Amino acid sequence: MPQAGPPAEESRGSSSLLRVVLQAASIFFVVQLLANQFLGSTKTSSTSSVVPEFDAHGSRIKSGNPYSEIPEQIAPIWAPDTALDISIYVSSSLAMPSLRMIPTEALVMEERNVKIGDWKDKRKVDTIITLPKDVQNNGTLWAHFYVGKSGSRLDPLDKSYDSAKAYHFTRALNQYITKKKVKKTKKLLSSSESGLESEELVPSGPIIASYYHPNFTVSLIPDAGIMPYTQLHPAVRQFVNLESTGARDKSGQHTWYYPILFVNTFWQLRDHMIELNSTVKEVPLHIDLNNMKDWKFKIYASVDHNVKTSAQNAARGATSAGGDGSEFEEFKRILMDTNSYLLATTGIVTVLHMVFEMLAFKNDVSHFRNKKDNVGVSVRTILANVIMQAIIFLYLVDNSDGTSWMILFGQGMGIVIEAWKVTKTVDVRVRPAPANSWLPYRVTFEDKHKLSETEKKTQEYDEIAFRYLYMVAVPLLGAYAIYSLIYESHKSWYSFIITTLVGSVYAYGFLMMVPSLYINFRLKSVAHMPARAMTYKFLNTFIDDLFAFTIKMPTLHRLATLRDDVIFFIYLYQSYKYKVDYTRVNEFGQGGDDDDETKKVEPPIVEAKLEKRSTASGRETAQGATKRR
């Protein structure tokens, strides 16, 4: 939050708040996931006797036990170290003919002797897919997986095909996602006809389009073991393929499942996807084939499923606690694009940032709550900060597609706190307007008490500083507005005004901090400053510099996070030059701005000196009268 002295940047707390909330939510989600999904599926040694080996199962016809359509327990159908042959074909059809009739270019992966549980066996496939016409016209691109024991027949239409040795399943390679709203901008000074020609008619409501990501991972899950089928998370269950004939053990309650092949799309980012349409003829495909631990598979599948479900609900207009998935998308982008050492440092300093932010907030509020005068306080700066933060908030709302909602929340809270500071500094009153005014009432700012000599000097210095500030800022604002109007395109005149104002705030906003530095210079003191709050906030400025280019936000908002450093070094110089002993009462009768309210403040030095002078003067008068007598 900006200060009455050299104020800190209004966006400092927002980026750290986003990181803290994301990390806390992730930890909470993982803990809940482990507690709810995994504890019930703990495998014990006695469970292995419940479901026998697949070769030893009895026919359900001979069994007198009732047949369960939905099995209770499921067990692996093959041994954990079985070698597999895996083939992947792509097609626009969900029903496949015999593999001998499929064109060779439809085969995108053919791997032999892939051993289940071999953690060192990692394979990669790179190829090019020629898109069928149906897929170009909003159709689905299906991947057909044919898996079987090494040497067995994989074609289900082959006469020698054995479902006990092979199986087949499908997965869609493209996704149907709501398109981002396209912002239509134009040169505001251009003629209306040309502006209308450049605009495209955009249908109302969400627009669904087909998107394709060129990368995915296929992972074998060797350690899933025996699982309670009815208790599995839906996201996990979709990757479990039960024995195709519907066989059960002798009890009629349990069955077997084929090896789990997890098609992992967890790390796919929206920014890396390709929109499929008639202009896209070919797309690349990269496949990673490996083994994955069961616990990791369940976390990836559950989180990815929940995020996509929330995004689909948000696209339909339904309210979802998970939002539209953009926050989690940003979280994944940070994990993928950030250097591992920087990411580890981020985790450590995030905790420090949260602590400093809490301490700064506490001392800042305490300082203004206990302050009894306006010495050293630039009221104009506080009012200007309210206006500047309101402009920035409107700008972020105007660009909300590229801004986190946590950034918007933090900015809004900054406006509320700055407005509260105004009420603590002056009285805000609604008075009748003068006779010639257009409005019947006006808002006035009145002093809370009769100003002291030092407070009057503060107002005088504040007025002088802002006079020079206007001489610099107004021409810069006008020049920037003319440049933006002529050379840049905007959505509307409103967007132009907000963008121009916020561009001036970001580019020249540090000028608004100068009046407080000027007041410190003229008073030759920084004793009136909330020293502890300023220290905590300036420590956070350097932490925010570390995060400035990792959180998604408009470019101007990102660059503005670096400007507080200049003010910080100037304030450090003033603190060095104007030494202050915060353990003693200062020259303004303040017992240290950040001391606790319960701490007793000794009488001001200035008043003590005046009492001594008054006593000495009284003694001299009495002695003179005695001599005259």
C-alpha positions in Angstrom: 0.0 0.0 0.0 1.3 3.5 -0.7 2.3 5.6 2.2 1.9 9.1 3.2 5.6 9.4 2.9 7.3 7.7 -0.1 4.4 5.3 -0.8 5.0 1.8 -2.0 3.6 0.6 -5.3 -0.1 -0.2 -5.2 0.3 -3.5 -6.9 2.9 -5.0 -4.5 0.6 -7.2 -2.5 -1.4 -8.6 -5.3 1.1 -10.8 -7.1 2.3 -12.4 -3.8 -1.3 -13.0 -2.7 -1.9 -14.9 -5.9 1.1 -17.2 -5.3 0.1 -17.8 -1.6 -3.5 -18.7 -2.5 -2.5 -21.0 -5.4 0.1 -22.8 -3.2 -2.3 -23.1 -0.3 -5.1 -24.3 -2.5 -2.8 -26.9 -4.2 -1.6 -28.3 -0.8 -5.2 -28.4 0.5 -6.4 -30.2 -2.6 -3.6 -32.8 -2.5 -4.2 -33.5 1.2 -8.0 -33.9 0.6 -7.4 -36.0 -2.5 -5.1 -38.4 -0.6 -7.5 -38.6 2.3 -10.7 -39.2 0.3 -9.5 -41.2 -2.7 -6.5 -43.2 -1.6 -7.0 -44.3 2.0 -9.9 -46.4 1.1 -7.9 -48.2 -1.6 -5.1 -49.3 0.6 -3.9 -52.7 -0.6 -3.3 -55.4 2.0 -1.7 -58.8 1.7 -5.0 -60.6 2.5 -6.8 -58.9 -0.4 -4.8 -60.9 -2.9 -6.7 -64.1 -1.9 -10.0 -62.4 -2.8 -9.4 -62.2 -6.5 -7.6 -65.3 -7.9 -5.3 -65.3 -10.9 -7.0 -64.9 -14.2 -6.1 -68.3 -15.5 -7.7 -69.9 -12.3 -11.1 -68.1 -12.6 -14.2 -70.2 -12.8 -17.0 -69.9 -15.3 -19.9 -67.8 -14.1 -22.2 -70.3 -15.7 -21.0 -73.1 -13.4 -21.0 -70.8 -10.4 -24.1 -70.8 -8.3 -23.3 -67.3 -6.8 -25.1 -64.2 -8.1 -23.4 -62.3 -10.9 -22.6 -58.7 -10.2 -22.8 -56.4 -13.2 -20.6 -53.9 -11.4 -17.6 -55.7 -9.8 -16.5 -55.0 -6.3 -12.7 -55.7 -6.5 -10.6 -55.7 -9.7 -7.2 -57.3 -10.1 -4.5 -57.1 -12.9 -5.2 -59.6 -15.6 -1.5 -60.1 -16.5 1.7 -60.5 -14.5 3.4 -57.2 -13.5 6.5 -57.8 -15.7 4.6 -58.7 -18.9 6.1 -57.4 -22.2 3.7 -55.6 -24.4 3.2 -54.6 -28.0 1.5 -51.2 -28.4 0.2 -49.7 -31.6 -1.6 -46.3 -32.0 -3.7 -45.4 -35.1 -5.4 -42.1 -35.7 -8.8 -41.8 -37.4 -11.9 -39.6 -37.6 -14.0 -42.6 -37.1 -14.8 -44.3 -33.7 -15.3 -47.6 -35.4 -12.2 -49.1 -37.0 -12.1 -51.6 -39.8 -9.5 -54.5 -39.9 -6.0 -53.2 -39.3 -4.9 -54.6 -42.7 -7.3 -52.2 -44.4 -6.1 -49.1 -42.7 -3.6 -46.8 -44.5 -0.1 -46.9 -43.2 0.0 -43.2 -42.6 -2.7 -43.7 -39.9 -0.2 -45.7 -37.8 1.6 -43.1 -35.6 3.2 -45.4 -33.1 4.3 -49.0 -33.1 6.4 -50.2 -30.1 7.4 -53.8 -29.3 8.5 -55.4 -26.1 7.5 -52.6 -23.8 7.9 -54.2 -20.4 5.5 -53.2 -17.6 7.4 -51.9 -14.6 10.7 -51.2 -16.4 11.3 -47.7 -15.1 14.4 -47.2 -17.3 12.5 -47.9 -20.5 11.5 -44.5 -21.9 10.7 -44.1 -25.5 9.8 -41.1 -27.8 7.9 -40.9 -31.0 7.7 -37.9 -33.4 5.6 -37.9 -36.5 3.3 -35.8 -38.7 -0.5 -36.4 -38.9 -2.4 -35.6 -42.0 -5.8 -34.4 -40.8 -9.0 -35.9 -42.4 -11.6 -33.5 -43.8 -14.0 -34.4 -41.0 -11.5 -33.3 -38.4 -10.9 -30.0 -40.2 -14.7 -29.4 -40.1 -15.0 -29.6 -36.3 -14.8 -33.4 -36.2 -13.1 -35.5 -33.5 -9.6 -37.0 -34.1 -9.5 -40.4 -32.4 -6.5 -42.3 -31.3 -7.0 -46.0 -31.3 -4.8 -47.9 -28.9 -4.1 -51.6 -29.6 -2.3 -53.3 -26.7 -1.4 -56.9 -26.2 1.2 -59.4 -25.0 4.3 -59.5 -27.2 3.7 -61.6 -30.2 -0.1 -61.7 -29.9 -2.7 -60.6 -32.5 -3.8 -57.0 -31.9 -6.5 -56.8 -34.5 -9.9 -57.5 -32.9 -11.3 -58.5 -36.3 -8.6 -61.1 -36.8 -9.8 -64.7 -36.4 -6.9 -65.6 -34.1 -7.5 -62.6 -31.8 -7.7 -63.6 -28.1 -9.2 -61.1 -25.7 -7.2 -62.7 -22.9 -4.0 -61.5 -24.6 -5.0 -58.2 -26.1 -7.4 -55.3 -25.8 -8.3 -52.0 -27.6 -9.5 -48.6 -26.4 -9.8 -45.1 -27.8 -9.0 -41.5 -26.7 -9.8 -38.2 -28.4 -6.7 -36.2 -29.3 -8.5 -32.9 -29.8 -10.5 -30.9 -27.2 -13.6 -28.7 -27.6 -12.8 -25.5 -25.7 -14.5 -22.1 -25.4 -12.6 -19.7 -27.6 -11.2 -16.6 -26.0 -13.0 -13.4 -26.8 -11.4 -11.5 -29.7 -10.9 -7.9 -28.9 -11.7 -5.7 -31.9 -9.6 -2.5 -31.9 -9.4 0.3 -34.4 -7.8 3.7 -34.9 -10.3 6.1 -33.3 -9.4 8.9 -35.7 -10.1 6.8 -38.8 -13.3 7.3 -40.7 -16.4 5.4 -39.6 -16.7 3.4 -42.8 -13.2 2.0 -42.6 -13.8 1.2 -39.0 -16.9 -0.7 -39.8 -15.2 -2.6 -42.6 -12.5 -3.9 -40.2 -14.9 -5.1 -37.6 -16.2 -8.7 -37.7 -19.5 -9.8 -36.4 -18.9 -11.9 -33.3 -21.8 -14.2 -32.2 -23.1 -13.6 -28.7 -22.4 -16.3 -26.1 -19.5 -18.7 -25.8 -18.0 -20.0 -29.0 -16.7 -23.6 -28.9 -13.8 -24.6 -31.2 -11.7 -27.7 -31.7 -8.2 -27.5 -30.3 -5.3 -29.9 -30.7 -2.1 -30.2 -28.6 0.9 -31.8 -30.3 2.3 -33.4 -27.2 1.0 -36.1 -24.8 2.4 -38.9 -22.7 1.4 -42.5 -22.5 2.3 -44.0 -19.1 2.0 -47.6 -18.0 0.9 -48.0 -14.3 2.6 -51.2 -13.0 1.8 -50.9 -9.3 -2.0 -50.3 -9.3 -2.7 -53.7 -7.8 -6.1 -54.8 -6.6 -8.5 -51.9 -6.4 -12.1 -51.4 -5.2 -13.8 -50.5 -8.5 -16.9 -48.8 -7.0 -14.7 -46.5 -4.9 -12.4 -45.3 -7.7 -12.4 -41.6 -8.6 -14.3 -41.1 -12.0 -11.1 -39.6 -13.4 -9.2 -42.8 -12.5 -11.9 -45.1 -13.6 -12.0 -43.8 -17.2 -8.5 -45.2 -17.7 -9.4 -48.7 -16.3 -10.4 -51.3 -19.0 -12.1 -54.3 -17.6 -11.9 -57.8 -19.0 -13.9 -57.6 -22.2 -15.9 -60.8 -21.9 -17.5 -59.8 -18.6 -15.9 -62.8 -16.8 -16.1 -63.0 -13.0 -14.4 -65.1 -10.4 -16.2 -67.9 -8.6 -17.9 -65.5 -6.3 -19.4 -63.6 -9.2 -18.4 -60.3 -7.5 -14.8 -59.6 -8.8 -13.1 -59.4 -12.1 -9.8 -58.4 -13.8 -8.6 -55.3 -15.7 -6.0 -54.9 -18.5 -2.8 -52.9 -17.9 -3.6 -49.2 -17.3 -2.3 -46.9 -20.1 -2.6 -43.4 -18.8 -2.9 -40.8 -21.6 -1.5 -37.9 -19.7 -2.6 -34.4 -20.8 -2.0 -32.7 -17.5 0.8 -30.5 -18.7 -0.9 -29.3 -21.9 -1.3 -25.5 -21.9 -3.9 -23.7 -23.7 -1.3 -21.3 -25.2 0.4 -24.2 -27.0 -2.8 -25.6 -28.6 -3.6 -25.4 -32.3 -7.2 -24.5 -33.4 -8.3 -27.0 -36.0 -10.1 -25.7 -39.1 -10.0 -26.0 -42.8 -6.7 -24.2 -43.1 -4.9 -26.7 -41.0 -3.8 -29.7 -43.2 -1.1 -31.3 -41.0 -0.2 -31.3 -37.3 2.9 -32.6 -35.5 2.7 -35.3 -32.9 5.1 -36.1 -30.1 4.5 -39.0 -27.8 6.5 -40.0 -24.6 6.1 -43.6 -23.5 7.1 -44.5 -19.9 6.0 -46.0 -16.6 4.5 -44.0 -13.8 3.8 -44.6 -10.1 0.2 -45.3 -9.2 -0.1 -42.4 -6.7 1.2 -39.9 -9.2 -1.2 -41.2 -11.8 -4.2 -40.8 -9.5 -3.2 -37.2 -8.6 -2.6 -36.2 -12.2 -5.8 -37.8 -13.4 -8.0 -36.4 -10.6 -6.7 -32.8 -10.8 -6.8 -32.7 -14.6 -10.4 -34.0 -14.6 -11.6 -31.6 -12.0 -10.0 -28.6 -13.7 -11.5 -29.5 -17.1 -14.9 -30.1 -15.6 -14.9 -26.7 -13.9 -13.8 -25.0 -17.1 -16.7 -26.8 -19.0 -19.2 -25.7 -16.4 -17.9 -22.1 -16.5 -18.2 -22.1 -20.3 -21.9 -23.1 -19.9 -22.4 -20.2 -17.5 -22.6 -22.3 -14.4 -20.9 -21.1 -11.2 -17.9 -23.2 -10.3 -15.7 -23.0 -7.3 -12.7 -23.9 -9.5 -13.3 -21.0 -11.8 -12.7 -21.3 -15.6 -9.4 -23.0 -15.1 -7.3 -20.0 -16.0 -5.7 -19.7 -12.5 -4.6 -23.3 -12.6 -3.4 -22.9 -16.1 -1.2 -20.0 -14.9 0.1 -22.1 -12.0 1.2 -24.9 -14.5 2.8 -22.4 -16.7 4.9 -21.1 -13.9 6.0 -24.6 -13.0 6.9 -25.4 -16.6 8.6 -22.1 -17.6 10.4 -21.1 -14.4 13.9 -22.3 -13.7 14.0 -24.9 -10.9 16.4 -22.9 -8.8 14.3 -19.8 -9.2 11.2 -21.8 -8.4 12.8 -23.1 -5.2 13.8 -19.6 -4.2 10.2 -18.5 -5.0 8.9 -20.9 -2.5 11.1 -19.6 0.3 10.7 -15.9 -0.3 6.9 -16.3 -0.7 6.8 -17.1 3.0 9.0 -14.2 3.8 6.8 -11.9 1.6 3.7 -13.0 3.4 5.2 -12.3 6.8 6.5 -8.9 5.7 3.2 -8.0 4.2 1.3 -8.8 7.3 3.7 -6.8 9.5 3.7 -3.9 7.1 -0.1 -3.9 7.0 -0.3 -4.0 10.8 2.2 -1.2 11.3 0.7 0.9 8.5 -2.8 0.8 9.9 -1.5 1.3 13.5 0.5 4.4 12.4 -2.5 6.2 10.8 -4.8 5.1 13.5 -2.6 6.6 16.3 -1.5 9.6 14.4 -2.9 12.8 16.0 -1.6 15.4 13.5 -0.8 15.8 9.8 2.9 16.6 10.3 4.8 15.2 7.2 1.7 13.8 5.7 1.0 14.7 2.0 -2.8 14.7 1.9 -2.7 15.5 -1.8 -0.5 12.4 -2.4 -3.0 10.2 -0.5 -5.9 11.6 -2.6 -3.9 11.2 -5.8 -3.1 7.5 -4.8 -6.9 6.9 -4.5 -7.4 8.2 -8.0 -4.4 6.4 -9.5 -5.4 3.1 -8.0 -9.0 3.5 -9.2 -7.6 4.2 -12.7 -5.4 1.1 -12.5 -8.3 -1.0 -11.3 -10.5 0.1 -14.3 -7.6 -0.7 -16.6 -7.2 -4.2 -15.2 -11.0 -4.7 -15.5 -10.8 -3.5 -19.1 -8.0 -6.1 -19.7 -9.5 -8.8 -17.4 -8.9 -11.6 -20.0 -5.1 -11.2 -19.3 -5.3 -10.5 -15.6 -5.7 -12.8 -12.6 -8.8 -12.2 -10.5 -6.5 -12.1 -7.5 -4.7 -9.1 -9.0 -8.0 -7.4 -9.3 -9.0 -8.2 -5.7 -5.7 -6.9 -4.4 -6.0 -3.7 -6.3 -9.6 -3.2 -5.1 -8.5 -3.6 -1.5 -5.7 -1.0 -2.0 -8.4 1.5 -3.0 -10.4 0.8 0.1 -7.4 1.2 2.4 -6.2 4.5 0.7 -9.7 5.9 1.1 -9.6 5.0 4.8 -6.4 6.9 5.1 -8.1 10.0 3.7 -10.8 9.8 6.4 -8.1 9.6 9.1 -6.2 12.6 7.7 -9.1 15.0 6.9 -12.8 15.1 7.4 -14.8 14.3 4.3 -18.0 16.3 4.1 -20.8 16.8 1.7 -21.7 20.5 1.5 -24.1 22.6 -0.6 -22.5 23.8 -3.8 -22.1 27.5 -4.7 -24.9 29.2 -6.5 -23.4 28.9 -10.0 -22.4 25.2 -9.7 -24.0 22.6 -11.9 -24.3 20.1 -9.0 -26.4 20.8 -5.9 -23.8 19.3 -3.6 -20.0 18.9 -3.5 -17.5 16.8 -1.5 -15.1 18.9 0.6 -12.1 18.0 2.7 -11.8 19.8 6.0 -9.1 19.8 8.6 -9.9 17.8 11.7 -8.4 20.5 14.0 -6.7 23.8 14.0 -3.3 23.3 12.3 -0.1 23.8 14.2 2.8 25.8 12.7 4.5 22.6 11.5 1.3 21.2 9.9 0.9 24.5 8.1 4.5 24.2 6.8 3.7 20.6 5.7 0.7 21.9 3.7 2.8 24.7 2.2 5.6 22.3 1.1 3.0 19.8 -0.2 1.4 22.6 -2.4 4.8 23.7 -3.7 5.8 20.1 -4.6 2.5 19.5 -6.5 2.9 22.8 -8.3 6.1 21.6 -9.8 4.6 18.1 -10.3 1.8 19.5 -12.4 4.3 21.4 -14.6 6.0 18.1 -15.4 3.2 15.6 -15.4 0.5 17.5 -17.4 2.7 18.1 -20.6 3.8 14.4 -20.4 0.2 13.2 -20.1 -0.9 15.4 -23.1 2.0 14.2 -25.2 1.3 10.6 -24.4 -2.4 11.0 -25.1 -1.7 12.5 -28.6 0.7 9.8 -29.4 -1.6 7.0 -28.3 -4.6 8.5 -30.2 -2.6 8.8 -33.5 -0.5 5.7 -33.6 -2.3 3.1 -31.4 -5.6 1.3 -31.8 -8.2 1.0 -29.1 -11.5 -0.8 -28.5 -13.4 2.4 -27.8 -13.0 6.0 -26.5 -13.5 4.7 -23.0 -10.7 2.2 -23.5 -8.5 5.0 -24.9 -9.0 7.2 -21.9 -8.4 4.5 -19.4 -5.3 3.2 -21.3 -3.9 6.7 -21.6 -4.4 7.5 -18.0 -3.0 4.2 -16.7 0.0 4.6 -19.1 0.7 7.9 -17.5 0.3 6.5 -14.0 2.7 3.6 -14.8 5.2 5.7 -16.7 5.2 8.8 -14.4 3.5 7.4 -11.3 6.8 7.7 -9.3 6.4 11.5 -9.6 3.5 11.2 -7.2 5.9 9.9 -4.6 8.1 12.9 -4.9 6.0 15.3 -2.8 6.5 13.2 0.3 10.3 13.2 -0.3 10.2 16.9 -0.8 8.4 17.4 2.5 11.0 15.3 4.3 13.7 17.4 2.7 12.1 20.7 3.8 11.4 19.5 7.3 14.9 18.0 7.5 13.3 15.0 9.2 11.9 11.5 8.6 10.7 11.1 12.2 7.1 11.4 11.2 7.4 8.4 8.8 6.1 4.9 9.8 9.6 3.5 9.9 8.8 -0.2 10.5 6.0 -0.3 7.9 8.3 1.4 5.4 11.0 -1.1 6.1 8.7 -4.1 5.6 7.2 -2.7 2.4 10.6 -1.9 0.9 11.8 -5.4 1.6 8.7 -6.6 -0.3 9.6 -4.4 -3.3 12.7 -6.5 -3.9 10.8 -9.7 -3.4 8.2 -8.4 -5.9 10.9 -7.7 -8.4 11.7 -11.4 -8.4 8.1 -12.2 -9.2 7.5 -9.4 -11.6 7.9 -11.6 -14.7 6.4 -14.8 -13.4 2.8 -13.7 -12.8 0.5 -13.1 -15.7 -0.5 -9.4 -15.9 -0.5 -6.6 -18.5 3.0 -5.5 -19.5 2.7 -1.9 -18.2 1.6 -3.3 -14.8 4.6 -5.6 -14.8 7.1 -2.9 -15.6 5.6 -0.6 -13.0 6.7 -3.0 -10.2 10.3 -1.8 -10.6 9.8 1.9 -10.0 9.7 1.8 -6.2 13.3 0.9 -6.1 14.3 4.4 -7.0 12.2 5.9 -4.2 13.6 3.4 -1.8 17.2 4.5 -2.3 16.2 8.1 -2.0 14.4 7.3 1.3 17.4 5.4 2.5 19.6 8.5 1.9 17.2 10.7 3.7 17.1 8.3 6.7 20.9 8.3 6.7 21.1 12.1 6.6 18.3 12.9 9.0 19.1 10.6 11.9 16.2 9.6 14.2 16.3 8.0 17.6 13.0 6.1 17.7 13.4 5.2 21.4 13.0 8.9 22.3 10.2 11.5 21.7 10.9 13.3 18.5 10.7 17.0 17.7 7.1 16.7 16.8 6.0 15.3 20.1 5.7 11.8 18.8 6.9 8.9 20.9 7.8 6.7 17.9 5.2 6.0 15.3 5.4 2.2 15.6 5.4 1.9 19.4 2.6 0.0 21.0 -0.4 1.9 22.3 0.1 0.6 25.8 3.6 2.0 26.0 3.8 5.2 28.0 5.3 8.1 26.2 7.4 10.5 28.1 6.7 14.3 27.9 7.9 16.0 24.7 11.4 17.5 24.7 10.1 20.7 23.2 7.5 21.2 26.0 10.2 20.4 28.6 12.4 23.1 27.2 9.6 25.6 27.3 8.9 24.8 30.9 12.5 25.3 31.9 12.6 28.6 30.0 9.3 29.7 31.8 10.7 28.8 35.2 14.0 30.6 34.6 12.1 33.7 33.4 9.9 33.7 36.5 12.9 33.5 38.8 14.6 36.4 37.0 11.5 38.5 37.4 11.2 37.8 41.1 14.9 38.7 41.7 14.5 42.0 39.9 11.5 42.9 41.9 13.3 42.2 45.2 16.2 44.4 44.1 13.9 47.3 43.3 12.3 47.0 46.7 
